[in-house]
Amino acid sequence: MTEIHTPRLVLRRWDDDDLVPMADINADPQVMHWIGDGSVLDGDGTAEAIERWEEEWDEEGFGVFAVELLGSGELAGAVGLSVPEFLPEVLPAVEITWRLGRQFWGQGYASEAAQATLEFALQDRGLDRVIGIVRAGDEASENVLRKLGMVPERETVHPVYGFPLHVHSIDLTEFQA
């Protein structure tokens, strides 16, 4: 089982106890504002998302982790790697992604988890490049990408929803562990 420890977090695979707290995170309109079309997810939608994330682990050897606070064991959200099939123009690519509950914002957890995930991608899984895709205007996520050392690569438009997207990237030669 793949598990990553950072100073404050545990990144691990999903278990049944994660469904309710992740559904609570996905039900928050502020959390979901920059994700997809901005719609919240209910319990069934969250269960389907976790199932997709777990399938990607089985198929690709990477996926989206559950992010747990090391001290309390509380689920803070999700961070991980995914193939961005919704945006064919960037394929083949692997995207880093995250989603944390609002009470965990502004404390550096997203950057900490994303940095550990990027190291996992480039050092453990042997990927030579990782991208980050953010909706234009999502300054908090842009800031995390900058902290990871990612640089702007292109601007495009979401093929379904029509809003502008910024694609950032980093490759193994640029990565500073």
Backbone as a ProteinNet text record, in pm:
[ID]
protein_1_A
[PRIMARY]
MTEIHTPRLVLRRWDDDDLVPMADINADPQVMHWIGDGSVLDGDGTAEAIERWEEEWDEEGFGVFAVELLGSGELAGAVGLSVPEFLPEVLPAVEITWRLGRQFWGQGYASEAAQATLEFALQDRGLDRVIGIVRAGDEASENVLRKLGMVPERETVHPVYGFPLHVHSIDLTEFQA
[TERTIARY]
85	0	88.4	58.5	136.4	90.1	185.2	156.2	275.8	248.3	352.9	329	434.9	427.3	503.5	440.9	506.1	511.5	568.3	572.9	435.8	330.3	198.3	88.7	118.1	13.9	51.2	-51.8	-35.6	-116	-51.1	-117.6	-130.1	-251.6	-275.1	-389.9	-408.4	-521.9	-650.9	-762	-893.2	-947.5	-1024.9	-1096.6	-1241.4	-1322.7	-1467.2	-1498	-1415	-1439.7	-1419.8	-1362	-1335.7	-1455.8	-1555.1	-1666	-1742.1	-1782.6	-1863.4	-1784.9	-1661.3	-1591.3	-1558.3	-1528.7	-1501.6	-1630.2	-1741.8	-1870.4	-1902.6	-1868	-1888.6	-1804.1	-1679.8	-1592.2	-1651	-1694.8	-1749.7	-1884.7	-1951.7	-2081.4	-2067.6	-1946.5	-1922.4	-1906.1	-1997.6	-1988.7	-1858	-1799.5	-1673.9	-1558.5	-1557.8	-1454.6	-1465.5	-1587	-1608.5	-1610.7	-1604.3	-1617.2	-1525.2	-1399.5	-1300.8	-1287.6	-1367.3	-1353.3	-1465.2	-1427.3	-1527.3	-1612.6	-1743.7	-1834.7	-1875.6	-1813.7	-1843.8	-1955.3	-2013	-2122.3	-2069.7	-2149.7	-2115.7	-2148.9	-2089.3	-2118	-2187.5	-2284	-2347.9	-2269.5	-2324.4	-2256.7	-2233.4	-2332.5	-2316.8	-2209	-2208.5	-2106.9	-1967.4	-1958.3	-1829.7	-1784.3	-1875.5	-1840.9	-1790.9	-1855.2	-1810.9	-1672.6	-1646.3	-1514.7	-1406.5	-1431.2	-1332.9	-1311.1	-1416.8	-1402.7	-1316.2	-1337.4	-1254.5	-1108.6	-1086.9	-950.3	-881.5	-953	-895.4	-870	-959.5	-937.6	-812.9	-790.4	-671.7	-545	-549.5	-436.1	-407.6	-513	-495.9	-447.2	-496.6	-463.5	-331.2	-299.9	-185.2	-67	-93.6	12.4	26.9	-65.4	-74	-219.5	-249.5	-387.1	-397.8	-519.8	-547.2	-545.9	-465.7	-455.3	-563.4	-600.7	-670.2	-563.6	-593.8	-499.6	-552.5	-472.7	-511.1	-414.8	-468.3	-381.8	-310.6	-180.9	-99.6	-138.7	-161.7	-191.9	-327.5	-431.4	-568.8	-628.9	-573.3	-632.4	-751	-779	-892.5	-863.7	-965	-950.2	-955.8	-848	-841.5	-887	-882.3	-922.4	-849.4	-814	-755.1	-644.6	-540.7	-434.4	-378.6	-339.5	-281.8	-257.2	-247	-212.7	-325.5	-349.2	-457.2	-423.4	-475.2	-462	-577.5	-548.1	-653	-721.9	-799.2	-863	-962.8	-1011.1	-1105.4	-1039.8	-905	-832.4	-734.7	-787.8	-705.6	-581.2	-583.3	-469.8	-341.9	-350.6	-230	-180.1	-256.6	-219.6	-105.3	-18.6	-21.2	38.3	-27.5	19.3	-38.7	25.2	-25.1	-36.9	-152	-184.4	-177.8	-127.7	-137.2	-262	-334.8	-462.3	-481.3	-562.3	-591.4	-725.8	-779.7	-907.7	-909.5	-909.4	-910.3	-1034.9	-1079.1	-1189.6	-1152.7	-1252.1	-1226.3	-1155.7	-1185.3	-1121.3	-970.8	-922.4	-779.8	-706.9	-777.7	-717.3	-626.1	-526.9	-442.8	-342	-321.4	-229.2	-110.9	-102.5	9	-8.6	-125	-145.5	-146.4	-208.6	-213.5	-72.6	8.5	145.7	227.1	212	285.8	248.8	120.4	73.7	111.3	98	129.9	280.1	364.2	508.8	544.2	486	511.7	461.3	348.7	293	380.6	431.4	519.6	648.6	705	823.7	792.3	677.1	632.7	625	567.1	549.9	684.2	774	898.5	1007.1	1005.8	1112.1	1069.6	949.4	904.3	839.9	754.8	681.8	753.1	861.8	943.1	883.4	788.4	734.9	840.4	847.3	946.7	886.5	753	685.3	551.2	513.6	382.5	326.7	196.2	131.7	31.9	-3.7	-110.9	-205.5	-333.8	-435	-524.7	-531.7	-617.6	-704.5	-820.3	-912	-859	-863.8	-819.2	-893.2	-818.1	-876	-856.7	-819.7	-798.3	-657.3	-642.2	-510.2	-447.8	-528.2	-473	-405.4	-469.6	-410.2	-289.8	-297.5	-182.3	-61.8	-86.2	20.4	83.6	2.3	55.9	143.7	97.8	177.2	311.4	312.2	438.2	531.9	476.6	558.2	619.7	550.8	603.3	712.1	732.1	831.3	775.7	644.7	583.5	580	591.7	590.8	475.5	420.5	312.5	358.9	273.3	305.1	211.6	84.3	-12.1	-140.9	-217.9	-353.2	-445	-558	-654.1	-793.4	-889.5	-1028.5	-1081.4	-1157	-1217.2	-1308.4	-1289	-1364.1	-1514.1	-1555.3	-1697.5	-1761.1	-1694.3	-1755.2	-1717.4	-1612.5	-1578.7	-1503.7	-1466.6	-1392	-1241.7	-1165.5	-1021.8	-948.3	-846.6	-762.3	-616.5	-540.2	-395.8	-330.1	-239.2	-166.2	-22.7	23.1	160.5	228.4	362.2	432.2	566.1	617.8	753.2	801.9	929.8	983.9	1096.4	1140.5	1237.4	1365.5	1405.4	1529	1514.1	1390.8	1365.2	1332.4	1303.8	1253.3	1362.3	1330.3	1418.7	1351.8	1398.6	1337.4	1365.5
-119.4	0	124.1	216.4	339	438.8	486.6	585.4	679.4	809	909.9	991	1009.9	1092.8	1222.2	1333.2	1463.6	1506.8	1622.3	1663.5	1669.7	1701.6	1716.9	1629.1	1554.8	1484.4	1339.9	1260.8	1126.9	1125.3	1088.9	1070.6	920.7	872.5	728.1	695.8	567	521.4	540.5	532.1	559.2	437.8	463.9	355.9	399.3	307.5	333.2	450.2	471.7	580.1	718.5	725.6	854.7	911.5	828.1	871.6	990.2	982.8	1090	1220.9	1221.1	1350.5	1407	1320.4	1372.3	1423.9	1358.8	1408.2	1545.4	1565.8	1697.8	1803.7	1769.3	1862.9	1893.5	1789.1	1805.5	1876.7	1884	1950.9	2101.8	2149.6	2290.6	2368.2	2461	2535.8	2614.3	2662	2736.1	2643.3	2522.1	2424.5	2389.6	2368.6	2319.8	2430.4	2554.5	2668.2	2658	2616.3	2614.1	2476.4	2380.1	2241.8	2209.5	2157.5	2123	2242.6	2224.2	2335.4	2409.1	2372.7	2439.2	2374.8	2267.5	2200	2119.7	2117.7	2035.2	1889.4	1799.7	1656.9	1607.5	1518.2	1454.2	1327.8	1249.6	1127.8	1029.1	1012.6	919.2	967.7	1097.7	1154	1141.7	1159.1	1143.2	997.6	904.8	762.3	726.2	780.5	755	813.7	933.6	995.9	911.3	868.8	786.5	655.7	597.9	473.7	496.9	608.6	641.8	661.1	730.3	753.4	620.6	530.1	399.3	316.5	325	254.1	305.6	437	492.5	438.9	422.1	360.1	222.6	144.1	7.7	6.2	99.7	101.2	171	278.7	363	349.5	298.1	293.5	423.1	515	639.3	680.1	776.4	822.6	935.4	956.3	1061.8	1000.6	1060.2	1016.9	1081.1	1011.9	1074.5	1148	1269.6	1349.2	1354.4	1300.7	1289.6	1373	1442.9	1515.7	1415.2	1427.9	1332.3	1325.9	1440.9	1443.1	1386.5	1428	1393	1278.4	1248.3	1147.2	1198.4	1327.7	1388.1	1395	1363.2	1373.8	1521	1569.2	1708.6	1725.5	1616.1	1625.7	1525.1	1568.9	1480.6	1554.1	1481.5	1533.8	1416.3	1440	1328.3	1355.9	1245.9	1247.6	1185.8	1242.6	1194	1223.3	1142.3	1168.2	1260.6	1382.5	1480.7	1454.5	1348.2	1308.6	1411.9	1499.7	1603.3	1706.2	1708.9	1808.3	1736.9	1678.6	1595.2	1664.9	1797	1867.5	1856.3	1822.2	1812.2	1668.3	1573.3	1432.4	1396.8	1304.5	1231.8	1319.4	1326.9	1406.7	1349.1	1383	1350.8	1482.2	1501.8	1626.7	1606.7	1707	1708.8	1787.5	1738	1797.9	1791.4	1879.3	1876.5	1939.2	1902.2	1955	1936.7	2046.3	2039.8	2106.7	2057.9	2121.5	2264.9	2351.6	2494.5	2523.5	2444.7	2468.5	2440.8	2380.6	2349.5	2444.4	2542.9	2639.4	2734.8	2789.5	2894.2	2847	2716.2	2661.9	2589.1	2594.7	2531.6	2383	2326.8	2183.4	2145.6	2228.7	2196.7	2193.4	2291.9	2295.7	2177.6	2146.2	2034.6	1902.3	1879.7	1754.4	1749.2	1861.8	1864.6	1844	1901	1882.4	1733.9	1669	1525.8	1443.6	1483.7	1413.1	1431.8	1551.8	1577.9	1495.2	1489.9	1405.8	1259.3	1212.7	1075.6	1050.6	1147.1	1132.5	1122.7	1214.5	1226.5	1130.3	1096.8	1012.4	866.9	845.2	708.1	644.3	718.9	663	683.5	756.2	768.4	854.9	938.8	1030.9	1136.8	1182	1284.3	1423.5	1432.9	1562.2	1553.8	1661.3	1671.5	1808.8	1815.1	1944	1977.1	2102.8	2150.7	2231.9	2205.3	2277.2	2351.6	2483.7	2563	2655.9	2680.2	2774.7	2915.8	2997.3	3136.1	3203.7	3272.6	3341.2	3267.9	3141.7	3062.8	3091.1	3205.5	3251.5	3160.3	3103	3014.6	2893.1	2834.1	2717.4	2757.7	2872.5	2922.1	2937.6	2986.9	3005.6	2871.6	2768.9	2636.6	2587.3	2603.7	2560.3	2632.4	2762.2	2837.6	2782.6	2752.3	2696.4	2562.9	2488.8	2360.3	2377.9	2500.8	2526	2510.1	2497.4	2484.8	2620.8	2615.9	2738.7	2734.9	2851.7	2855.2	2795.1	2711.5	2646.7	2691.5	2702.7	2743.6	2788.8	2863.9	2899.8	2833.2	2785.3	2717.8	2740.5	2670.8	2683.8	2544.4	2535.1	2406.6	2362.7	2242	2201	2182	2165	2145.7	2273.8	2337.1	2450.1	2586.5	2592.1	2714.3	2819.5	2792.6	2893.6	2877.5	2986.2	2980.5	2896.5	2824.4	2741	2781.2	2769.7	2788.9	2653.7	2615.4	2489.5	2524.1	2468.3	2484.6	2349	2349.5	2221.4	2230.9	2114.3	2098.2	1963	1958	1827.4	1791.3	1669.3	1614.8	1698.5	1755.9	1834.5	1966.2	2014.8	2140.3	2120.2	1996.7	1966.7	1979	2048.1	2060.8	1992.7	1876.2	1801.8	1871.8
0	0	0	-86.9	-98.2	6.8	85.5	188.3	197.5	205.5	214.4	341	417.8	537.3	513.7	549.2	549.3	695.6	725.5	866.6	935.2	859.2	922.9	865.3	757.9	684	654	630.8	573.8	444.7	335.4	206.9	188	171.2	167.4	74.2	49.8	-29.4	51.6	-18.3	39.7	114.1	220.6	288.2	312.8	358.3	372.3	465.3	566.7	662	601.1	481	417.1	342.2	314.3	229.9	289.7	414.6	473.8	484.1	538.3	543.2	405.3	306.7	172.1	108.8	135.4	84.7	143.8	270.7	331.7	261.6	229.2	156.7	19.6	-51.5	-186.5	-188.5	-74.6	-67	-42.6	-20.9	8.5	-123.1	-152.8	-278.3	-293.4	-182.8	-192.6	-231.2	-180.2	-216	-363.8	-410.8	-546.3	-652	-610.4	-701.8	-823.8	-804.1	-912.7	-976.9	-934.9	-981.2	-1079.9	-1196.3	-1297.8	-1331	-1328.3	-1356.8	-1230.2	-1116.6	-990.3	-911.4	-963.6	-893.7	-775.8	-668.6	-553.4	-584.5	-508.8	-522.1	-396.4	-413.8	-299.6	-262.7	-170	-126.7	-238.7	-326.4	-438.8	-535.2	-565	-653.4	-593.8	-461.4	-393.5	-398.7	-377.2	-383.7	-523.3	-626.1	-763.6	-788.7	-735	-752.6	-686	-561.9	-491.5	-566.2	-619.1	-696.9	-821.1	-891.5	-1008.6	-968.5	-856.1	-809.7	-777.7	-714.6	-680.7	-807.2	-904.2	-1031.2	-1101.3	-1094.4	-1158.3	-1090.6	-958.6	-889.6	-949	-966.6	-1017.2	-1162.1	-1243	-1385.3	-1416.6	-1346.2	-1379.9	-1283.7	-1163.1	-1063.1	-986	-1006.5	-930.9	-927.5	-842.4	-832.3	-732.2	-684	-587.7	-448.1	-360.5	-220.9	-134.7	-28.9	82.8	163.4	207.9	286.8	430.1	520.3	660.7	745.7	845.5	938	1026.4	1036.2	1110.1	1257.4	1318.6	1461.5	1497.6	1425.3	1463.2	1383.4	1268	1181.3	1101.5	1112.1	1041.5	891.7	810.5	665.5	626.1	561.9	519.4	375.3	295.6	156.1	70.2	-50.7	-150.3	-224.6	-261	-347.2	-424.9	-548.5	-620	-765.6	-837.8	-979.1	-1059.4	-1175.9	-1260.9	-1406.6	-1494.8	-1638.2	-1677.2	-1725	-1754.4	-1888.7	-1894.1	-2019.7	-2070.3	-1982.4	-2023.7	-2115.6	-2119.2	-2197.8	-2291.8	-2401.7	-2490.3	-2545.2	-2558.7	-2618.2	-2535.2	-2406	-2323.1	-2310.3	-2363.9	-2349.7	-2443.3	-2409.4	-2281.9	-2172	-2062.2	-1949.2	-1820.8	-1712.4	-1579.5	-1504.7	-1443.7	-1375	-1224.8	-1154	-1008.6	-972	-873.6	-836.8	-686	-631.1	-488.1	-461	-345.4	-297.9	-146.6	-73.9	72.1	127.1	241.9	312	348.6	348.4	368.7	501	604.8	734.6	731.8	623.3	611.1	515.2	462.3	371.4	448.6	379	435.2	538.8	549.2	648.9	585.1	452.7	383.4	357.3	390	369.2	221.2	137.5	-5.3	-63.8	-29.6	-80.4	-28.1	99.5	160	94.1	77.1	15.4	-132.5	-201.6	-344.3	-367.1	-281.8	-294.8	-278.3	-178.4	-157.1	-275.4	-332	-447.6	-570.4	-588.9	-702.5	-690.1	-570.8	-548.6	-579.8	-534.8	-561.5	-712.3	-784.9	-930.2	-1001.7	-969.4	-1044.4	-996.1	-867.1	-813.4	-796.3	-746.5	-720.4	-843.6	-912.5	-1026.4	-1159.2	-1159	-1279.5	-1389.1	-1355.1	-1455.2	-1484.4	-1608.5	-1639.8	-1648.8	-1634.3	-1645.9	-1576.2	-1507.5	-1443.1	-1476.7	-1500.4	-1528.1	-1416.4	-1411.9	-1325.2	-1411.2	-1398.3	-1476.6	-1378.9	-1393.8	-1306.2	-1388.7	-1335	-1397.1	-1376.6	-1480	-1470	-1354.9	-1269.9	-1154.4	-1023.5	-1028.7	-906.1	-855.1	-791.1	-747	-642.1	-554	-450.6	-513.8	-613.4	-679.9	-764.6	-829	-905.2	-811.9	-691.3	-594.1	-555	-535.7	-504	-618.5	-742	-857.2	-862.8	-831.8	-829.4	-721.7	-603.9	-496.3	-535.7	-622	-669.2	-774.7	-821.4	-925.7	-1065.5	-1076.4	-1209	-1278.1	-1409.2	-1487.9	-1588	-1621.6	-1720.3	-1852.5	-1909.9	-2037	-2148.3	-2117.5	-2219.8	-2152.8	-2229.4	-2190.2	-2290.2	-2241.2	-2327.6	-2271	-2326.2	-2283.2	-2250.8	-2142.7	-2107.4	-2221.7	-2275.2	-2394	-2370.5	-2246.7	-2217.6	-2163.6	-2067	-1996.9	-2054.4	-2136.3	-2207	-2128.2	-2004.7	-1930.5	-1953.9	-1935.5	-1960.8	-1855.9	-1902.8	-1817.4	-1836.8	-1729.6	-1735.4	-1709.2	-1796.3	-1781.4	-1743	-1631.4	-1583.6	-1592.9	-1594.6	-1600.4	-1530.7	-1500.3	-1450.4	-1499.6	-1535.1	-1573.8	-1477.8	-1489.4	-1395.8	-1391	-1503.4	-1505.3	-1429.3	-1409.9	-1340.3	-1193.2	-1154.2	-1021.5	-916.2	-808.1	-691.3	-573.3	-533.6	-422.1	-290.1
[MASK]
+++++++++++++++++++++++++++++++++++++++++++++++++++++++++++++++++++++++++++++++++++++++++++++++++++++++++++++++++++++++++++++++++++++++++++++++++++++++++++++++++++++++++++++++++

